[in-house]
Amino acid sequence: MADSIRLATIGTSMISDDLIAAARQVEGIEYVGTLSRNPVNAREFTEKHGGHRPFTSLEQLANCPDVDAVYIATPNACHYEQALACVRGDKHVLVEKPLCSNRYEAQSLYAAAELHHVVALEAMRPVHDPAWAQIWRELPRLGRLRRATFRFGKYSSRYDDVKAGRHTNIFDASMASGALMDLGVYCIEPMVALFGVPERVVAAPTLISDAQTASTNGIIDGAGSVLCSYGRRSGTPGLVVELAYSKISTDLLPCQIEGDLGTLTLDAMSVPQAASVMVRGQAVRGAATTKANAVGSVTEQLAIEPCDNNMVFELRDFVSVVRGEKLDTLWGSGMDARGAESSFTDVTLDALAVCDEIRHQAGIHFPADFRVE
C-alpha cells in the first residue's frame, strides 16, 4: 500500500461531497477519483474534488491497482454487489449506512472481506462520533437504566413525489430504502452499541404504500415507532427503548436515557451538538402541585465539541483499522484495530437483525430477502 490510502468513491450525491471534504481533514488518505456510469459526471465530479482518475465501470474500479479503498454511497440495494466486487479486487470498503439490505448480505460481505484480508466498515456516524463515547461514559451516573427514547424525524422533499404518484429512490422497496433504512438506523445502531441486542422488538410502522403501489415497487414505510425490551439475558435487564423515526413529518423532541438516579438528554442522533445530565436529588412526595418532586437535583451540560462534518470521525477510524493502528472508540480508548473492527462488525450485524425483524413485522420486503445462493 502507498504511504496514503488511495480512496475512490462510488456515487456523486451530496453525501459523497461531504465524505471527500472530510478526507481533506484526515491524515493518511488521498482522494483519487469517482465512479459514475455517466462519463461526463465521473470526470466533472472527480475534477471538482481534485482527483485524477474518473471511473465509468465497477470492474474498472475494482481492478485498478492505484486504488486501495472505496467509499460506496449508492442506493442501499446496490451496496452489497458493489462492495463485494471491490473486496474481491482486494480493496478495503467503507460503505454508507446501512451496510447492506439485510443481515444475510452483511455476513456474506464480511466473510469475503476476511477471505481477501481487507477491511469492510459501515459508515455509521454515531458509532464513531466522540460525543457518543462521552455519552457511554456518563451512563453509570444514571443508575439502573430503565427507559430510553431515541428519535430522528425530518420531512423529506421526496415525499412530495410519492404524494404526487412519482417514483423516487428514497421511497422504493426495490432500492431497499424507506424511513427505517434511512433514518431509523440512526436510532437502532446507537441503541445496540450502548445497550446490546434487545430480546423483544415490537414495531408499529406508518406505511405509505401497499403491495400494488407501482411508484414505490411495493410496501414501504414513511415513519415508524418501535419498542425494544431488554430482559435477563441482556446486559441491561429491565430497560425499554422507544425508537421513533420519520421521513414524512418533523420530530422536534430531544432524545433521552433515563435511569433511577438521573436522566441524560441529547439534541440529535446523527450529529449530536448538545447534551446534559440531570442527577436527581432526594425524591419528595407530591400530589396536584407545581412543586418539584425532587430536592437538590443538579443538571450538568456535557462538553461536546461542535462539529460541522462528523464524517471525519468514521473516516479516521477507517484509516486506523486499515493501518492496524490503535484507536479510541465508544467502548474505550486505545483499542487495537482488530478488536475495534470486530466491535463495529457486531454492531452492524446486530442492528441489521433488528431492522430485519421490524421489516418482517411491517411486511416490507426487499429483493435481497429472496436471494438464494
C-alpha positions in Angstrom: 0.0 0.0 0.0 1.2 3.6 -0.7 2.1 6.0 2.1 -1.5 7.3 1.9 -4.6 5.2 1.5 -5.7 6.0 -2.1 -9.5 6.4 -1.9 -12.1 6.3 -4.7 -15.8 6.8 -4.3 -18.9 5.4 -6.0 -21.7 7.9 -6.3 -21.9 11.6 -6.9 -24.6 12.7 -4.4 -24.1 15.3 -1.6 -23.0 12.6 0.9 -20.0 11.9 -1.4 -19.2 15.6 -1.4 -19.2 15.6 2.4 -17.0 12.4 2.6 -14.4 13.9 0.3 -14.4 17.1 2.3 -13.9 15.1 5.5 -11.0 13.3 3.8 -9.1 16.6 3.5 -9.1 16.8 7.3 -7.9 13.2 7.9 -4.2 12.3 7.7 -3.2 9.2 5.7 -5.9 9.2 3.0 -5.9 10.7 -0.5 -8.8 11.1 -2.9 -8.2 9.5 -6.3 -11.5 9.7 -8.2 -15.1 8.8 -8.5 -17.1 6.1 -10.4 -20.3 7.2 -12.3 -21.9 5.4 -15.1 -22.1 8.7 -16.9 -18.6 9.5 -18.1 -19.2 13.3 -18.0 -20.4 13.1 -14.4 -17.5 10.9 -13.4 -15.0 13.3 -15.0 -16.6 16.5 -13.7 -17.1 15.2 -10.1 -13.5 13.9 -10.0 -12.1 17.2 -11.2 -14.2 19.2 -8.9 -12.7 17.5 -5.9 -9.1 17.5 -7.1 -9.0 13.8 -8.2 -7.4 12.5 -11.3 -8.9 9.1 -12.0 -12.6 9.1 -13.1 -14.1 5.6 -13.4 -17.1 4.5 -15.6 -17.4 0.9 -14.6 -17.3 -1.1 -11.4 -14.9 -3.7 -13.0 -12.5 -0.9 -13.9 -12.5 0.5 -10.4 -12.3 -2.9 -8.6 -9.3 -3.9 -10.7 -7.5 -0.6 -10.6 -4.0 -1.0 -8.9 -3.9 2.7 -8.0 -6.9 2.4 -5.6 -6.6 1.0 -2.1 -10.1 1.7 -0.7 -13.5 2.6 -1.9 -16.3 4.6 -0.3 -19.7 3.5 -1.5 -22.7 5.9 -1.4 -25.3 4.5 -3.8 -28.9 3.3 -3.2 -29.0 0.7 -0.4 -29.8 -2.2 -2.8 -26.5 -1.6 -4.7 -24.2 -1.7 -1.6 -23.7 -5.5 -1.4 -22.8 -6.2 -5.1 -20.6 -3.1 -5.4 -18.8 -3.7 -2.1 -18.3 -7.4 -2.9 -16.8 -6.6 -6.3 -14.3 -4.1 -4.6 -13.5 -6.6 -1.9 -12.8 -9.3 -4.5 -10.5 -6.8 -6.1 -8.6 -6.6 -2.8 -10.0 -3.1 -1.9 -10.9 -2.0 1.5 -14.5 -0.7 1.6 -16.3 2.0 3.6 -20.0 1.6 2.9 -22.6 4.2 3.7 -25.3 3.1 6.1 -26.9 0.7 6.1 -24.1 -1.6 5.1 -26.4 -4.0 3.2 -30.1 -4.6 2.7 -30.2 -7.3 5.4 -28.1 -9.2 7.9 -27.5 -12.1 5.5 -25.9 -9.9 2.9 -23.7 -8.2 5.5 -22.5 -11.5 6.8 -21.6 -12.6 3.3 -19.7 -9.3 2.7 -17.7 -9.6 6.0 -16.8 -13.2 5.1 -15.5 -12.1 1.7 -13.5 -9.2 3.3 -11.9 -11.6 5.8 -11.0 -14.0 2.9 -9.3 -11.2 1.0 -7.7 -9.7 4.1 -9.3 -6.3 3.6 -11.5 -4.2 5.9 -15.2 -3.7 5.4 -16.7 -1.0 7.6 -20.1 0.7 7.7 -20.2 4.5 7.6 -22.4 4.9 10.6 -21.5 8.3 12.1 -22.9 8.0 15.7 -20.9 4.8 16.4 -17.7 6.7 15.6 -18.5 10.2 17.0 -16.7 11.1 20.2 -19.9 12.6 21.5 -21.4 9.1 21.8 -18.3 7.9 23.6 -18.9 10.6 26.1 -22.5 9.5 26.5 -21.3 5.9 27.1 -19.0 7.2 29.9 -21.9 9.1 31.5 -24.2 6.1 31.8 -23.1 4.9 35.2 -24.2 8.2 36.7 -27.8 7.5 35.7 -28.0 4.4 37.9 -30.0 1.4 36.7 -31.2 2.2 33.2 -35.0 1.9 32.9 -36.1 3.8 29.7 -34.6 5.4 26.7 -36.1 7.3 23.7 -34.1 7.7 20.5 -35.8 9.6 17.8 -35.0 11.1 14.4 -37.6 12.6 12.1 -37.4 15.2 9.3 -39.8 15.8 6.4 -38.3 14.7 3.1 -39.0 16.7 0.0 -39.0 13.3 -1.8 -42.3 12.5 -0.1 -43.9 15.2 -2.2 -43.0 12.9 -5.2 -44.7 10.0 -3.5 -47.8 12.0 -2.8 -47.9 13.0 -6.5 -47.5 9.4 -7.6 -44.0 9.9 -8.9 -41.1 7.5 -8.3 -38.1 8.3 -6.1 -35.3 6.0 -4.9 -35.7 7.2 -1.3 -39.1 5.5 -1.1 -38.6 2.4 -3.2 -38.7 -1.2 -1.9 -36.6 -2.4 -4.8 -33.9 0.0 -3.6 -34.1 -1.2 0.0 -35.0 2.2 1.2 -37.7 3.8 3.3 -37.7 5.6 6.6 -36.3 2.7 8.7 -33.3 2.1 6.4 -32.6 5.8 6.1 -33.3 7.4 9.5 -34.4 4.6 11.7 -30.9 3.0 11.6 -29.5 6.2 13.2 -31.6 5.2 16.3 -31.0 1.5 16.2 -27.2 1.3 15.9 -26.5 3.6 18.9 -29.0 1.6 20.9 -27.2 -1.6 20.1 -23.8 0.0 20.6 -24.8 1.2 24.1 -27.2 -1.4 25.4 -26.7 -4.5 23.3 -29.3 -6.6 21.4 -32.9 -6.3 22.7 -34.7 -9.5 23.5 -38.0 -8.4 22.1 -38.9 -6.0 19.3 -42.5 -4.7 18.7 -42.9 -2.5 15.6 -45.7 0.0 14.7 -44.9 1.2 11.2 -46.5 4.0 9.3 -46.8 2.6 5.8 -47.3 5.0 2.8 -47.9 2.4 0.1 -49.2 -1.2 -0.4 -48.0 -4.2 -2.4 -49.7 -2.9 -5.5 -48.2 0.6 -5.5 -46.1 0.9 -8.7 -44.3 4.1 -7.8 -42.8 2.5 -4.6 -42.4 -1.0 -6.0 -44.4 -2.4 -3.1 -44.9 -1.8 0.6 -42.6 1.0 2.0 -42.6 2.9 5.3 -42.7 6.7 5.8 -42.3 6.6 9.6 -42.4 4.2 12.5 -42.3 3.6 16.2 -40.6 0.6 17.8 -40.4 -0.7 21.4 -37.3 -2.7 22.2 -37.2 -4.5 25.6 -34.2 -6.0 27.4 -34.5 -9.0 29.6 -32.4 -11.0 32.0 -30.1 -12.3 29.2 -29.1 -8.8 28.2 -26.5 -6.5 29.8 -29.2 -4.0 30.7 -32.1 -6.1 32.1 -35.4 -4.2 32.6 -34.6 -1.5 30.0 -37.2 -0.4 27.4 -36.1 1.7 24.5 -38.6 3.6 22.3 -37.4 4.3 18.8 -39.2 6.9 16.7 -38.3 7.9 13.1 -39.9 9.6 10.2 -39.4 11.0 6.7 -42.9 12.3 6.4 -43.0 14.6 9.4 -40.6 16.6 11.5 -39.8 15.4 15.1 -38.8 18.3 17.4 -38.4 16.3 20.6 -35.0 15.6 22.2 -33.6 12.1 22.9 -33.3 10.7 26.5 -31.7 8.0 28.5 -33.4 7.6 31.9 -32.1 5.8 35.0 -33.2 5.6 38.6 -30.6 8.2 39.6 -30.7 10.6 36.7 -31.6 11.4 33.1 -29.4 12.2 30.1 -30.8 14.3 27.3 -29.4 14.6 23.8 -30.4 17.0 21.0 -29.8 14.8 18.0 -28.9 11.3 16.9 -26.7 11.7 13.8 -24.8 14.9 14.7 -25.1 15.5 18.5 -24.2 19.0 19.4 -25.6 19.4 22.9 -26.3 17.0 25.8 -26.9 17.3 29.6 -27.1 15.0 32.6 -29.6 15.6 35.4 -28.6 13.8 38.6 -31.7 13.5 40.7 -31.7 14.8 44.3 -33.8 13.5 47.1 -37.3 12.4 46.0 -40.2 14.0 47.8 -43.9 13.3 47.8 -46.2 15.5 45.8 -49.8 15.5 44.5 -51.5 18.0 42.4 -49.0 20.8 42.9 -46.4 22.6 40.8 -43.6 21.8 43.2 -40.6 19.7 42.1 -40.7 16.0 43.1 -37.0 16.0 44.0 -34.8 18.4 46.1 -31.2 19.0 45.3 -31.2 17.8 41.7 -28.2 19.0 39.6 -28.1 19.4 35.9 -24.7 19.5 34.1 -24.1 20.4 30.5 -21.7 18.0 28.8 -18.8 19.4 26.9 -19.5 18.3 23.3 -17.3 20.0 20.7 -19.4 21.3 17.8 -18.6 19.5 14.5 -19.8 20.6 11.1 -18.9 17.3 9.4 -18.7 14.3 11.7 -17.9 12.0 8.8 -14.3 12.9 9.8 -14.6 10.5 12.8 -15.7 7.5 10.8 -13.0 8.1 8.2 -10.3 8.4 10.9 -11.4 5.1 12.4 -11.4 3.5 8.9 -7.9 4.6 8.3 -6.8 3.4 11.7 -8.4 0.0 11.2 -6.9 -0.4 7.7 -3.4 0.5 9.0 -3.7 -1.7 12.1 -3.3 1.2 14.5 -4.8 1.6 17.9 -7.9 3.9 18.1 -10.3 5.4 20.6 -13.8 4.0 20.3 -17.2 4.3 22.0 -16.2 1.4 24.2 -12.8 2.6 25.3 -9.5 4.3 24.4 -6.5 2.6 22.8 -8.4 -0.4 21.4 -6.4 -2.5 19.0 -7.5 -2.4 15.4 -8.8 -6.0 15.2 -10.8 -5.6 18.4 -12.3 -2.3 17.2 -13.1 -3.8 13.8 -14.8 -6.8 15.5 -16.9 -4.5 17.7 -18.0 -2.3 14.7 -18.9 -5.5 12.8 -21.0 -6.9 15.7 -23.0 -3.6 16.0 -23.7 -3.6 12.3 -24.9 -7.2 12.2 -27.0 -6.9 15.3 -28.6 -3.7 14.1 -29.4 -5.2 10.7 -31.1 -8.1 12.6 -33.3 -5.6 14.4 -34.1 -3.9 11.1 -34.9 -7.3 9.5 -37.3 -8.0 12.4 -39.0 -4.6 12.1 -39.5 -5.1 8.3 -40.8 -8.6 8.9 -43.5 -7.3 11.2 -44.3 -4.4 8.8 -44.5 -6.7 5.7 -41.7 -4.7 4.0 -39.7 -6.9 1.6 -36.5 -6.1 -0.3 -35.1 -8.1 -3.3 -32.2 -9.2 -1.2 -34.6 -11.0 1.1 -35.3 -13.6 -1.6 -31.8 -14.1 -2.8 -30.7 -17.7 -2.7 -27.0 -18.5 -3.2 
